[in-house]
Amino acid sequence: MDISTSDNKNPVVDSSPSPRGNEEGLCFSDGKRKVDYVLVFHQRRHSSIRCPASTSASHDRLSIVSNGNFPPSVGSDVDQGRGGIPGGDAPSVGEVFVELGGSEAVEPADHEIHLIRQEFEASLVEAGLEVERESELKGHGPSFTRLHAPWPVLCREAEFLKIKVPTKTSYELKEESGFGSSMSTVWRKILHPFQPRVPHQDHERTKFLSHCFSRDKLHLYNITSKDTFFDNATRGRIVYEILRRTVCVRTCQTIGISSLIAKGVYDAAFPLHDGDYKVMGQIDERSDRQVLHEEWARYSAFYKYQPIDLVRKYFGEKIGLYFAWLGVYTQLLIPASIVGIIVFGYGVATMNTNIPSQEMCDESLNFTMCPLCDGSCDFWRLSTACGTARASHLFDNPATVFFAIFMSLWAVLFLEHWKRRQISLSFSWDLTGIEEDEEHPRPKYETVLLQKQQKKQEQQQKKKKKKKNKKKNEAAIEKLTWKDRLPGYFINVSSILFMFGLTFSAVFGVIVYRITVSALMAMSPDPETKSNVRVTVTATAVIINLVVILILDEIYGSVALWLTELEIPKTETNFEERLILKAFLLKFMNAYAPIFYVAFFKGRFAGRPGNYVYVFNDYRMEECAPGGCLIELCIQLSIIMLGKQLIQNNIFEIGIPKLKKLVRELKNKGAAETAKEEERPPQQWNLDYALAPFEGLTPEYMEMIIQFGFVSLFVASFPLAPLFALLNNVIEIRLDAKKFVTELRRPVAIRAKDIGIWYNILSGMGKFSVIINAFVISFTSDFIPRLVYQYMFSQSGTMHGFIDHTLSYFNVSNFKPGTAPHNSEHGDVTVCRYKDYREPPWSLDAYTFSKQYWCVLAARLAFVILFQNLVMFLSLVVAWVIPDVPKTIVEQLKREKKLLVDVFLQEEKEKFQLIRSLFSKDPTLQTSNLVQGPCVPGRYSTLPSGHTRPSAGDVGGDGPRARCRAASFSQFTRNSPQQPRNENARHTAV
């Protein structure tokens, strides 16, 4: 390996080709050091930035003063490939020199970006990272800067980040005994064909104690190889932490790689995948990516469990928790689907014996119904709606009430089961007791804050105030206040209200479509067209609703992102939570507004014959079908749910990434042809850069949350909803898995203890579903009117006569002029029937609500109260019976704590014995000489530090410890007071 000797004095390792490096594509040119992270940028001009050696250094020389420095020995750094400053005079301590060519014309923007990039990469070297770039920058296409974290840097950052690593101490997990053990063995054998073939899965009964990494306790960890002790995901996360806190002070007031990407200094930054996902050699030699592709990201593996531990190892805890949650949700959809099929089967089995349906289909009863529209519509027979009545019974039967209660309890059971699963994963993934990672401000927040500071400084200079007032003002603008965000809040509220109005307008537009098309089709002279009015209008209106929902969904996603940016959140966590709330609120209203209309508003305000409610003074408000609105609600829900799952969740997820990939390939066509001409095989960083960037888990969660609403909110009207959700999720898991493994760049492994705000949304929807299902059963279905009739008004105690009881009388002479049928085929009709509880025309209070109406209304309200309280009580019982933390986890936590205490006590005991042995050899030896003497082995480096205490580099075995770039970290490594340690205090802390 050679060091570039050009006059560009930013440390650059020449990437001369190496057989091993070219073969693997995951290492530096020496074929030994791993590429932990890649920075990508495009050269904005065709000429090289490198300058001739005769360029004056005084013209384009940049001195970067930092809080750290390079290692003092340049020669040693060159030998290690750490990138000292090759050739020339060594810089003074605390300065890094970057020299740029002055003989070539460089545009100001390009020149500034190049300066920022040089300073940033010099700061990375100063922080201890090793940098490798191409020997010559490309005149076109992407250029790649590879980063490697050596062992001392990994140790330092792992200690700062409090990364838990396994120790040498292990223990066997407690196994069940007796009958429980036999059942567990039989169950494992049954499930064995459904388990993925993942290496090292047989050692599940052995668990290693984990402890936060410490450079003073390296002897506790089972370090077989420094290259593999930290896996690739952890190495990438460590490098990302350095990248996001590295500061560019001299060239721009910027902190972190995210800000530089936003400014256009870099195009992308990402860790590498573990090689190709296709298995080329032996199965035993598969990489983690290949194992995930074979056992997880294939549609043929749909019947297998997910290798969640391997997903977490490769992608990090946050993505691992998403797939674990999706797996639990899909698994619990199985019993819900089975019960839904049974309920639907009960409706099919009892359809021919249902008395109300038989009465509606009986032509001998001769129910003459009032016209469906004014003037052109004729009277009609109720028996013509026989098919609608029979279909309505499939979903509106006594079993539906049981299913609604069951699904409400199922939602509670799902959340409780997920809490237990989440805690089990936190224990097995060593997430118990972790602290929240410190978050840096977002680039937009920094930019606005800097603009505000500059504006304040300009005002202070104009007013020429005193220094004291100036300092006070400067201290007051360290952060943005609510006044700075007030315009964004105002735009947020007004925009969300406008989006709500847009959603309601779309629903109202579809209503107008249904009313006008129904009237037009009713005036058609074709009898077949007249007979299919309801089916045609309902089907076309739902399809229009679906198209509008899909279009508005995409618009609302972009609007939610724009509105969240206007609020200027400080951190990524705040940004993500606000984005989720806005997107969920808008998409929830968009998806469920048409369903809410059919369930609770359609037919409620239509009026009665002789006194109908009109839209635009010409069109009557639409009414429910003779069989009730529940069948229309079922059609609406099923088409929207299936359409969203089929079109949005699958076709969009497959088609749009393919189109984006095609566009990227067309853009990079020139670079690809040039690389082909040079006949160089593409390296892993080239392949990964061609993949789509990872944009977060919000879209994945959002589509599942909306689906959860379809399954839980209106499940009383569509018992087959869990079944269709199950079939969709089986495909969705493999589709998402394939996307993460093969189509997306590898995301940074982010540590997370739970699924965050999504759990609160799920919990809220579960409680809301109880109320919705109670009202659907009470007011949308005919369950309560049937009960009231059977137990209060039926003379025989059966359902015979129920249809006649629900139909009121209307005298056709009371029609308003011009609204009666012009030409009737039913002869001289004096009285027609309509569905409502009103007094007959011969009553003193004609057409007013009858006592049956008030009895049914009271029963409906009573059922809502009873249903809600019953389900809430049962939900509390389920939550109380199922503990949040499994008993085995509690026992294992206690056991681990005891074993850790024993380990540290044994260490202190050995340390004390060593001190006693040293005193016994030389009684005159003083404590200060003992601490500073060279006879204490490195294993006991936890003793008070003196002048000869080994550095971090000596502990790791790779030279002196590199100083950290961030001031907060460097304070711990430079100016920590030397205080004597109290052994008793150490025991108490343990």
C-alpha positions, 0 to 999 in steps of 0.5 A, spaced: 500 500 500 502 506 498 500 513 500 498 518 495 504 523 494 500 529 491 500 536 493 493 535 496 495 534 503 489 531 506 491 524 508 489 520 502 491 512 501 492 510 494 487 505 492 492 501 487 488 495 485 489 489 490 487 482 488 484 480 494 481 487 495 478 486 488 475 480 489 471 481 495 470 489 494 469 490 502 476 492 504 481 497 502 486 496 497 490 492 501 485 487 502 485 487 510 482 493 512 474 493 512 470 498 509 466 500 514 462 506 511 462 510 504 462 517 502 459 519 495 460 525 491 460 527 484 466 532 481 462 538 478 468 539 473 471 535 468 478 537 470 482 534 476 483 538 482 490 536 484 495 541 483 502 541 480 507 541 485 510 548 484 503 551 486 504 557 491 502 554 498 500 561 501 495 562 496 490 556 497 492 553 503 487 552 509 489 551 516 484 547 520 485 548 527 481 543 531 481 540 538 485 534 537 491 533 533 494 528 528 499 522 532 506 526 532 510 520 529 508 521 521 512 515 519 508 511 524 502 513 521 504 512 514 507 505 516 500 503 519 496 506 513 493 511 517 494 517 513 499 522 515 502 528 511 506 525 506 512 529 504 513 536 506 514 539 513 510 536 518 504 541 521 505 544 528 500 540 533 493 542 533 493 544 525 491 540 519 493 543 512 489 542 506 493 545 500 489 546 493 491 547 486 491 555 484 493 554 477 486 551 475 480 555 474 475 553 479 468 555 480 467 559 487 461 554 489 466 548 487 472 551 490 468 552 497 465 545 497 472 542 496 474 546 502 469 543 506 470 536 504 477 537 505 476 539 512 471 534 514 475 528 511 481 531 515 477 532 521 475 524 520 482 522 520 484 527 526 478 523 530 482 516 528 478 514 522 482 511 516 480 514 509 481 511 502 480 515 496 481 513 488 488 515 486 485 520 481 478 523 482 473 522 476 472 527 471 464 525 471 460 520 475 461 518 483 467 518 487 467 514 493 471 515 499 472 509 504 472 509 511 475 504 516 475 504 523 481 501 527 481 497 533 482 503 538 477 507 535 472 502 535 474 501 543 473 508 544 467 509 541 464 503 543 465 505 550 462 512 549 456 509 546 455 504 552 455 498 547 453 492 550 458 486 548 458 479 550 463 476 556 466 470 557 461 468 562 455 464 560 450 460 563 444 455 561 437 457 560 433 454 565 429 448 561 422 446 563 421 439 567 416 434 567 410 434 563 411 442 560 418 439 558 415 434 554 410 438 551 415 443 549 420 438 546 414 435 541 412 442 540 419 444 537 419 438 533 412 440 530 415 447 528 422 444 526 420 444 518 417 452 519 424 454 522 429 458 517 436 454 517 440 460 520 447 458 522 448 458 530 441 457 531 442 450 535 445 454 541 439 458 544 439 454 551 446 458 552 446 465 553 453 469 555 453 475 560 453 482 556 456 488 559 457 495 557 464 495 553 470 498 557 477 498 555 479 497 562 476 490 562 478 487 555 480 481 559 472 480 561 470 479 553 471 473 549 475 477 543 478 471 539 479 476 533 479 484 533 476 484 526 470 480 528 469 482 535 464 488 533 460 486 527 459 490 521 452 493 523 456 495 529 462 498 526 457 502 521 454 505 527 460 507 530 463 510 524 456 514 523 456 516 530 463 519 528 460 522 522 454 525 525 458 529 530 464 531 526 464 539 525 466 543 520 468 550 523 473 553 518 469 553 512 462 553 514 458 552 521 456 545 520 456 539 524 455 532 521 454 528 515 447 530 514 448 537 514 453 536 509 449 532 504 443 537 505 448 542 503 450 538 497 458 537 499 456 529 499 451 526 495 450 520 499 453 516 505 452 509 507 455 502 510 456 497 505 452 490 504 456 484 506 457 482 499 452 479 493 446 476 496 446 471 491 449 464 494 455 462 489 459 457 493 458 452 499 452 453 503 456 453 509 460 459 507 454 464 506 454 471 509 449 474 513 446 477 507 445 471 503 442 467 509 437 473 509 436 472 502 435 465 502 431 464 508 427 470 509 427 474 503 424 469 498 416 468 497 418 460 497 419 461 504 412 464 506 411 458 511 417 459 515 418 463 521 422 470 520 430 469 523 429 476 527 435 475 531 439 475 524 435 481 521 437 485 528 444 483 527 444 485 520 439 491 520 439 494 527 434 493 533 429 499 530 428 495 523 428 488 527 423 490 532 418 492 526 419 486 522 418 482 529 412 486 530 409 485 523 410 477 525 406 478 531 401 481 528 400 477 522 401 471 527 395 473 531 391 474 525 390 467 524 385 465 530 381 472 528 381 469 520 379 462 523 373 466 527 371 470 521 370 464 517 366 461 522 362 467 523 361 468 515 360 460 515 354 461 520 351 466 515 351 462 509 348 456 513 342 460 516 341 464 510 335 459 507 332 459 514 332 466 516 325 469 517 326 476 515 329 474 508 324 469 507 319 475 508 322 480 503 323 474 498 315 472 499 311 475 493 305 473 496 306 478 501 305 484 496 309 490 499 308 496 495 314 500 496 314 508 495 318 510 489 326 511 489 326 518 485 321 523 484 316 523 477 320 518 473 320 512 478 315 508 479 312 504 485 316 497 486 315 491 490 319 489 496 320 482 493 325 485 487 330 486 493 330 479 495 338 478 493 340 484 497 336 481 503 339 474 503 346 477 502 345 482 507 344 476 512 351 473 511 354 479 515 348 481 519 346 476 523 347 474 531 354 471 530 356 478 528 355 481 535 360 475 538 365 477 533 365 484 534 366 483 542 371 477 540 375 482 535 375 488 541 378 483 545 383 480 540 386 487 539 387 488 547 390 481 546 395 483 540 397 489 544 399 485 551 402 479 547 406 484 543 409 488 550 411 481 552 414 479 546 418 486 546 420 485 553 423 478 551 427 481 545 429 487 549 432 482 554 435 477 548 438 483 544 441 486 551 437 492 550 435 493 558 437 499 561 440 502 555 440 510 555 437 514 549 442 516 544 444 523 544 441 527 538 444 532 534 440 538 531 437 537 524 440 541 518 434 545 517 434 547 524 442 549 524 441 553 518 435 557 521 438 558 528 444 560 524 440 565 520 437 568 526 444 569 530 447 573 524 440 577 523 441 579 531 448 580 530 447 585 524 442 588 529 446 589 534 452 592 530 447 597 527 444 599 534 451 599 537 449 597 544 454 595 550 457 589 551 453 586 556 447 587 553 450 584 547 452 577 551 445 577 554 442 577 547 447 572 544 445 567 550 438 568 548 438 565 541 442 558 543 435 555 540 429 557 537 423 559 540 415 558 539 415 565 536 420 562 531 415 557 529 409 561 529 408 562 522 409 554 521 404 552 526 399 557 523 400 554 516 400 547 519 393 548 522 390 552 516 393 546 511 390 541 515 383 544 516 384 545 508 386 538 507 380 535 511 375 540 507 378 537 501 377 530 504 370 531 505 369 535 499 371 528 495 366 524 499 361 529 498 362 529 490 362 522 490 355 522 494 353 527 488 355 522 483 351 517 486 345 521 487 345 524 480 347 517 476 341 514 480 336 519 478 339 518 470 339 511 470 332 511 473 329 515 468 332 510 462 327 507 458 331 500 459 328 496 464 334 492 465 338 498 466 333 500 471 333 494 475 341 494 476 341 501 479 343 500 486 349 495 484 351 499 478 351 506 482 354 502 488 360 499 485 362 505 480 362 510 486 366 505 491 371 505 485 371 512 484 372 513 492 378 508 491 382 512 486 381 518 490 383 515 496 390 513 492 391 519 489 390 523 496 394 518 500 400 520 495 399 528 496 397 527 503 404 524 504 408 529 501 404 535 504 405 532 511 413 532 510 412 539 508 408 541 514 413 538 518 419 541 515 415 548 517 415 546 524 423 546 524 423 540 529 430 540 533 432 533 532 430 527 528 426 523 533 421 530 534 421 530 526 419 523 525 414 523 531 410 530 528 411 527 521 407 520 523 402 524 527 400 528 521 401 523 516 396 518 520 391 524 521 390 525 514 391 518 511 386 516 517 381 521 515 382 520 507 381 512 508 375 512 513 371 518 511 367 514 505 366 508 510 364 513 516 359 516 511 356 509 509 356 507 516 353 513 520 350 518 515 347 515 509 339 514 509 339 518 516 337 525 513 333 523 507 327 525 510 320 521 508 315 521 502 312 527 501 317 531 505 324 529 502 331 532 503 334 535 497 341 537 494 341 543 490 333 543 490 333 537 485 336 531 487 333 527 493 338 525 498 340 517 497 337 512 502 340 505 504 338 499 500 332 495 503 336 490 506 339 496 510 346 500 510 350 494 512 351 490 506 353 497 502 358 498 508 361 491 507 362 492 499 365 499 501 370 496 506 372 490 502 373 494 495 377 499 499 381 495 503 383 490 498 384 495 493 389 499 497 392 492 499 393 490 492 394 497 488 398 501 493 401 496 498 404 491 493 404 494 486 406 501 488 411 498 492 414 493 486 413 498 480 415 505 483 422 502 486 423 499 479 422 505 475 426 509 480 432 504 479 431 505 471 431 512 472 438 512 476 441 507 471 439 511 465 442 517 469 449 513 470 449 510 463 455 514 461 459 512 467 457 505 467 459 505 459 466 508 461 467 503 467 465 497 462 471 500 457 476 500 463 474 493 464 474 494 471 469 489 475 464 493 479 466 494 487 461 493 492 460 501 493 458 501 486 453 496 487 450 499 493 450 506 490 446 504 485 441 501 490 435 506 492 436 510 499 433 507 505 428 513 507 425 510 514 420 505 516 414 510 516 411 508 510 411 501 512 408 502 519 403 507 516 400 501 511 400 496 516 396 501 521 391 503 516 390 496 515 389 494 522 384 500 522 380 496 517 381 489 521 378 492 528 374 498 526 369 496 522 370 488 522 362 487 525 360 489 517 366 484 514 368 478 518 373 476 512 377 482 513 382 479 518 383 473 512 384 478 507 389 482 511 393 475 513 393 473 506 396 480 504 401 480 510 404 473 508 406 477 502 408 483 505 413 480 509 417 477 504 416 483 499 419 488 505 424 483 506 426 482 499 426 490 498 431 491 504 436 485 502 436 486 495 433 493 493 435 498 498 442 501 501 444 498 507 441 502 513 445 504 519 443 500 525 439 504 530 438 502 537 431 502 539 427 499 545 420 499 542 416 501 536 415 508 539 409 512 538 406 507 533 404 503 540 400 509 542 397 509 535 395 502 536 392 502 543 388 508 541 385 505 535 384 499 539 379 503 544 376 507 538 374 500 535 370 498 541 366 505 540 365 504 533 363 497 533 358 498 538 355 504 534 355 499 527 351 494 531 346 498 534 345 503 528 347 500 522 345 493 523 338 491 524 340 487 530 337 491 535 330 492 532 330 485 531 331 484 538 326 489 540 321 486 536 322 479 538 321 480 545 316 486 545 312 486 539 312 479 536 305 476 538 308 469 537 315 471 540 318 469 533 321 473 527 314 472 523 312 479 521 318 483 522 318 486 515 311 489 516 313 491 523 319 495 520 315 498 514 310 505 515 304 507 511 304 513 506 298 516 503 300 517 495 295 523 495 300 527 500 305 527 495 308 534 493 305 536 486 310 533 480 313 528 485 308 522 484 310 517 479 307 520 472 306 513 469 305 507 474 305 500 472 302 497 478 295 500 477 291 504 482 295 505 488 293 509 494 298 507 499 305 505 499 310 503 504 317 505 506 322 503 511 321 507 518 318 507 524 312 513 523 305 513 525 300 511 519 296 517 515 290 515 518 293 517 525 292 523 529 299 524 529 300 522 522 307 521 519 311 523 526 315 518 530 312 512 533 313 509 540 316 503 536 322 508 534 323 511 541 323 504 544 328 502 538 332 508 539 333 507 547 335 499 546 340 502 541 343 507 546 343 502 552 346 496 547 352 501 546 353 503 553 353 495 555 357 493 549 362 498 551 363 497 558 363 489 557 368 490 552 372 495 557 371 490 563 374 484 559 379 488 556 382 490 563 381 483 565 385 480 559 391 486 561 391 484 568 391 476 567 397 477 562 403 480 565 407 485 561 414 481 563 414 474 562 416 470 569 422 467 565 425 474 563 424 476 571 428 470 573 433 471 568 434 478 569 436 476 577 440 471 575 444 475 570 445 481 575 447 476 580 453 473 576 455 480 574 456 481 581 460 475 582 464 476 576 466 483 578 467 481 585 472 476 583 476 481 579 476 485 585 479 479 589 484 477 584 486 485 584 487 485 592 491 478 592 496 481 586 497 487 591 498 483 597 503 479 593 507 485 591 507 488 598 509 481 601 515 481 596 517 488 598 514 491 604 517 498 603 514 499 597 509 505 597 502 505 594 504 511 589 510 507 586 506 501 586 501 504 581 506 507 577 511 501 577 511 497 571 510 490 574 502 491 574 500 487 568 495 490 563 489 486 565 489 490 571 489 497 568 482 499 572 487 501 578 488 508 579 492 511 573 499 514 573 504 517 568 505 510 565 498 507 565 497 504 558 494 508 553 487 506 549 492 504 543 496 500 548 490 496 550 488 495 544 495 493 541 495 498 535 499 504 537 497 511 541 490 512 542 487 517 537 484 524 540 476 525 539 474 530 534 468 532 539 469 537 544 464 533 549 468 527 548 475 530 548 474 533 555 473 526 558 480 523 555 484 529 556 482 533 563 479 528 567 481 529 574 486 524 577 482 522 584 484 516 588 479 510 587 475 507 593 475 500 593 468 500 597 465 504 593 466 500 587 463 494 590 457 498 592 456 501 585 457 493 582 
